[in-house]
Amino acid sequence: MNILVVVAQLTGFTALLTFIWLLIHAFGKHAGWGMAVLFFSPISAVAFGIKHWKNEKLPFLAYITTSVTAIALCLYLFTSWDGWELLRSSQRVQQGLSSQTLTEHDTQELMTISQSFDEKSGFNMQSSPLLLQAQQALAMQAEQRAAEETAKAEDAMKGRFDFGNIARKAKPAQQRYRLTYTTIRIADAPNYVGTTVKVTRKNVAEKEYRLIGASGNRLEFSQRAGSGTYTFKYRKSDIEKIRVLTKQPY
């Protein structure tokens, strides 16, 4: 774990202890001061410290110092983890979902920033409900476009002779195959780069992707969305099952 994260946690815990210390002194002065410090800090805590500076400066200064330090460390860590970029990207995706104008670029950007935030902070933002909702919305858009294109193609073929059936009847019998998904070990996934797979992750339903790469403890996938594709990575430890699309004779 990053040493700054540990320091921030310890400072935050110390700030809590100093707040309790100051709160005890506030109740010792008057119940009203105690309730004010409890429910309206830090404003009421500052007011209490200034009002009773002579007797309460030690717990007041300890509370202010540890609180400011903890907040500064948290803001620094959040900024270094690209937290503000993650918030802005999440806001754009949320607006796109609300107005039904979500773009592949915004979703891809959110996935990239979420992955960077995960690697730097240790959190798992790639499984956030907003990102999953955006992926589902893009998948639904892609399915709708595919259905429209299929309907147009079928309309264009109406009234034509089906020369395909005639040609198939004239051909000699050949070995026939069917496509089926076969479960493989996650450790063997690098051997199937370039194939279509179905992935089941922890607490996430099975989805179809294309496996395009493998490096270290991560697998890289791509998924069609609209007129293009977007790529992303998952940790192997987050994956429960992988099934590979293969041809089976029958």
Backbone torsions as a table, in degrees:
resi	resn	phi	psi	omega
1	MET	NA	142.2	178.3
2	ASN	-57.7	135.6	-177.0
3	ILE	-62.5	-32.4	179.2
4	LEU	-67.0	-32.3	177.2
5	VAL	-64.9	-42.7	178.0
6	VAL	-63.2	-44.0	179.6
7	VAL	-62.7	-41.8	179.5
8	ALA	-63.3	-40.2	178.5
9	GLN	-64.9	-44.3	179.8
10	LEU	-65.6	-40.1	179.0
11	THR	-65.9	-40.3	177.8
12	GLY	-63.5	-40.4	177.4
13	PHE	-65.1	-40.2	178.6
14	THR	-65.2	-37.8	177.9
15	ALA	-62.4	-38.1	177.6
16	LEU	-64.0	-42.3	179.4
17	LEU	-64.4	-42.5	-179.9
18	THR	-68.4	-31.3	176.0
19	PHE	-65.1	-42.5	177.6
20	ILE	-62.8	-39.3	177.7
21	TRP	-60.6	-48.1	179.3
22	LEU	-65.2	-36.3	-179.8
23	LEU	-64.8	-40.7	178.2
24	ILE	-61.7	-41.7	178.8
25	HIS	-66.7	-36.3	179.8
26	ALA	-65.9	-44.1	176.7
27	PHE	-65.0	-30.3	178.0
28	GLY	-66.4	-30.9	177.4
29	LYS	-75.0	-50.6	-177.7
30	HIS	-168.6	146.0	179.9
31	ALA	-61.3	-34.4	178.7
32	GLY	-62.9	-43.9	176.2
33	TRP	-62.0	-40.7	-179.8
34	GLY	-61.8	-44.5	179.8
35	MET	-67.1	-37.7	179.3
36	ALA	-64.5	-46.2	179.3
37	VAL	-64.3	-36.9	-178.1
38	LEU	-67.5	-42.6	-171.6
39	PHE	-102.5	-17.8	-174.1
40	PHE	-125.0	20.5	175.7
41	SER	-73.9	152.0	10.5
42	PRO	-87.5	-7.0	-176.9
43	ILE	-60.9	-49.9	-178.7
44	SER	-68.4	-30.6	177.6
45	ALA	-65.8	-40.4	177.6
46	VAL	-65.4	-42.6	179.3
47	ALA	-61.9	-41.8	179.2
48	PHE	-64.7	-43.2	-178.8
49	GLY	-63.8	-40.3	179.5
50	ILE	-70.3	-42.3	-178.2
51	LYS	-62.6	-39.7	-176.1
52	HIS	-117.4	41.4	-174.9
53	TRP	-55.9	-41.7	-174.0
54	LYS	-60.3	-42.2	-175.4
55	ASN	-98.1	-22.2	-172.0
56	GLU	-118.8	17.7	-176.4
57	LYS	-67.3	-31.2	-177.8
58	LEU	-65.8	-55.2	177.6
59	PRO	-65.6	-32.3	180.0
60	PHE	-65.8	-48.1	179.8
61	LEU	-65.5	-36.6	177.8
62	ALA	-63.9	-42.0	179.7
63	TYR	-65.4	-47.2	-178.4
64	ILE	-63.0	-45.2	-176.9
65	THR	-63.5	-49.1	-178.1
66	THR	-68.8	-35.8	-179.9
67	SER	-66.8	-47.4	179.3
68	VAL	-62.8	-41.0	179.0
69	THR	-63.2	-44.1	-179.6
70	ALA	-64.0	-43.9	179.8
71	ILE	-64.4	-42.3	179.9
72	ALA	-62.9	-42.6	178.8
73	LEU	-64.1	-42.9	179.7
74	CYS	-63.1	-42.7	178.6
75	LEU	-65.1	-39.8	178.5
76	TYR	-63.6	-46.0	179.7
77	LEU	-63.7	-44.0	-180.0
78	PHE	-60.4	-40.2	178.4
79	THR	-68.6	-43.0	-179.2
80	SER	-67.9	-22.4	177.2
81	TRP	-87.9	7.8	-176.6
82	ASP	64.3	36.0	-178.3
83	GLY	-66.6	-36.7	-179.6
84	TRP	-68.1	-38.8	176.2
85	GLU	-63.0	-37.1	178.7
86	LEU	-65.0	-40.7	178.5
87	LEU	-64.4	-44.3	-179.7
88	ARG	-65.0	-42.4	179.0
89	SER	-65.2	-39.8	178.1
90	SER	-63.2	-37.3	179.3
91	GLN	-65.7	-41.7	178.7
92	ARG	-63.4	-42.3	179.7
93	VAL	-66.0	-40.5	178.8
94	GLN	-62.5	-42.0	177.5
95	GLN	-65.0	-38.5	178.2
96	GLY	-64.7	-38.5	177.7
97	LEU	-67.2	-40.7	-177.7
98	SER	-67.0	-39.1	-177.6
99	SER	-95.9	1.6	-179.0
100	GLN	59.5	35.8	176.9
101	THR	-121.3	25.7	-178.1
102	LEU	-62.7	134.4	179.6
103	THR	-110.6	157.7	177.9
104	GLU	-63.3	-35.6	-179.3
105	HIS	-61.6	-44.8	-179.4
106	ASP	-64.5	-40.3	179.5
107	THR	-67.4	-42.6	178.6
108	GLN	-62.9	-40.1	179.0
109	GLU	-63.9	-42.2	178.8
110	LEU	-63.8	-40.0	178.6
111	MET	-63.9	-42.9	-178.9
112	THR	-64.9	-45.5	-179.5
113	ILE	-67.6	-38.1	178.6
114	SER	-63.1	-40.8	178.8
115	GLN	-64.4	-42.1	178.2
116	SER	-63.7	-41.1	178.8
117	PHE	-64.1	-40.1	178.5
118	ASP	-60.4	-46.7	-175.6
119	GLU	-66.5	-35.2	-177.3
120	LYS	-82.3	-35.6	-172.7
121	SER	-100.3	-25.5	-175.9
122	GLY	90.7	-1.8	175.6
123	PHE	-81.8	171.4	-179.6
124	ASN	-119.9	79.3	-178.4
125	MET	-82.4	-13.2	-179.2
126	GLN	-71.4	-13.2	176.7
127	SER	-103.1	16.5	-179.2
128	SER	-65.8	145.0	179.7
129	PRO	-56.9	-35.9	-179.0
130	LEU	-64.6	-43.9	-179.4
131	LEU	-67.1	-42.0	178.1
132	LEU	-63.4	-39.3	178.5
133	GLN	-64.6	-39.8	178.8
134	ALA	-65.4	-41.8	178.2
135	GLN	-62.9	-41.6	178.5
136	GLN	-64.9	-39.5	179.6
137	ALA	-64.0	-41.9	178.2
138	LEU	-66.4	-39.1	178.6
139	ALA	-63.4	-40.3	178.2
140	MET	-65.4	-38.6	176.6
141	GLN	-62.9	-42.9	180.0
142	ALA	-64.2	-41.1	178.8
143	GLU	-64.6	-39.0	179.8
144	GLN	-64.8	-43.5	178.5
145	ARG	-64.5	-40.4	178.9
146	ALA	-63.0	-40.4	178.3
147	ALA	-65.1	-39.0	178.3
148	GLU	-65.7	-41.6	179.0
149	GLU	-65.4	-38.5	178.3
150	THR	-64.7	-42.0	179.4
151	ALA	-62.9	-40.1	178.2
152	LYS	-64.7	-40.9	179.7
153	ALA	-64.8	-39.8	179.0
154	GLU	-65.9	-38.9	177.9
155	ASP	-64.2	-38.0	-179.5
156	ALA	-68.6	-25.8	-177.9
157	MET	-87.2	-9.5	-179.2
158	LYS	-63.6	138.6	178.3
159	GLY	88.1	-6.7	178.6
160	ARG	-94.8	155.0	177.0
161	PHE	-75.5	144.8	177.7
162	ASP	-88.9	82.7	179.4
163	PHE	-70.9	-17.1	179.6
164	GLY	-63.4	-43.6	179.5
165	ASN	-63.1	-39.7	179.7
166	ILE	-63.7	-43.2	-179.3
167	ALA	-66.0	-37.7	-179.7
168	ARG	-67.0	-36.3	179.0
169	LYS	-66.7	-30.7	-178.6
170	ALA	-80.0	-19.1	-178.2
171	LYS	-77.3	147.6	175.5
172	PRO	-67.8	158.6	-179.8
173	ALA	-61.1	135.1	179.3
174	GLN	-126.6	160.5	176.2
175	GLN	-64.1	131.7	-179.0
176	ARG	-107.3	149.7	-178.4
177	TYR	-128.9	158.3	172.2
178	ARG	-131.5	149.4	179.9
179	LEU	-89.3	131.7	179.4
180	THR	-146.3	153.6	179.5
181	TYR	-93.2	129.0	-178.8
182	THR	-116.8	131.3	-179.5
183	THR	-72.9	135.0	177.2
184	ILE	-125.6	166.4	174.1
185	ARG	-74.4	142.3	-179.9
186	ILE	-61.0	-34.4	179.5
187	ALA	-64.9	-25.1	-179.5
188	ASP	-89.0	-0.6	-176.1
189	ALA	-56.8	-37.6	179.2
190	PRO	-57.4	-22.2	179.2
191	ASN	-75.9	-8.4	-175.6
192	TYR	-118.1	23.1	177.1
193	VAL	-59.6	134.0	-178.8
194	GLY	99.8	-3.8	-178.3
195	THR	-105.0	164.8	175.8
196	THR	-85.0	135.1	-176.7
197	VAL	-135.0	161.4	170.0
198	LYS	-117.9	128.6	-172.0
199	VAL	-117.7	132.2	173.6
200	THR	-113.2	119.6	178.1
201	ARG	-107.4	168.7	-178.9
202	LYS	-60.9	122.7	177.4
203	ASN	64.0	18.1	178.8
204	VAL	-130.0	134.1	-178.9
205	ALA	-65.1	158.0	-178.5
206	GLU	-63.6	135.7	179.7
207	LYS	-134.9	154.4	-177.9
208	GLU	-96.6	130.1	177.3
209	TYR	-137.2	-179.0	169.9
210	ARG	-116.8	125.3	-179.9
211	LEU	-79.5	116.7	-174.7
212	ILE	-116.8	-4.6	179.7
213	GLY	-176.0	162.8	178.2
214	ALA	-150.3	128.8	178.5
215	SER	-148.3	126.7	179.0
216	GLY	59.8	-125.5	-178.5
217	ASN	-100.7	21.0	-179.1
218	ARG	-126.6	149.4	173.5
219	LEU	-117.4	138.4	-178.3
220	GLU	-106.1	134.7	-177.4
221	PHE	-127.4	163.8	172.1
222	SER	-133.8	155.9	-180.0
223	GLN	-146.5	137.0	179.1
224	ARG	-72.8	141.6	176.7
225	ALA	-150.5	113.9	-178.2
226	GLY	66.7	-127.9	-177.8
227	SER	-92.8	2.6	-178.5
228	GLY	-141.3	-160.0	179.3
229	THR	-135.0	159.2	172.4
230	TYR	-131.2	151.1	-175.4
231	THR	-115.8	157.1	-179.7
232	PHE	-163.0	168.8	-178.4
233	LYS	-128.0	148.3	173.4
234	TYR	-127.2	146.4	172.2
235	ARG	-71.2	144.6	178.2
236	LYS	-62.2	-32.9	-178.7
237	SER	-68.4	-20.4	179.4
238	ASP	-86.1	-8.7	-175.7
239	ILE	-98.0	129.3	179.0
240	GLU	-93.6	-34.7	-176.7
241	LYS	-155.3	143.5	173.7
242	ILE	-128.2	131.6	174.3
243	ARG	-119.7	133.7	-175.6
244	VAL	-104.4	137.5	177.6
245	LEU	-77.8	118.6	-178.4
246	THR	-130.7	161.1	176.0
247	LYS	-95.5	128.1	179.9
248	GLN	-119.8	127.2	178.5
249	PRO	-69.7	150.6	174.9
250	TYR	-150.0	NA	NA
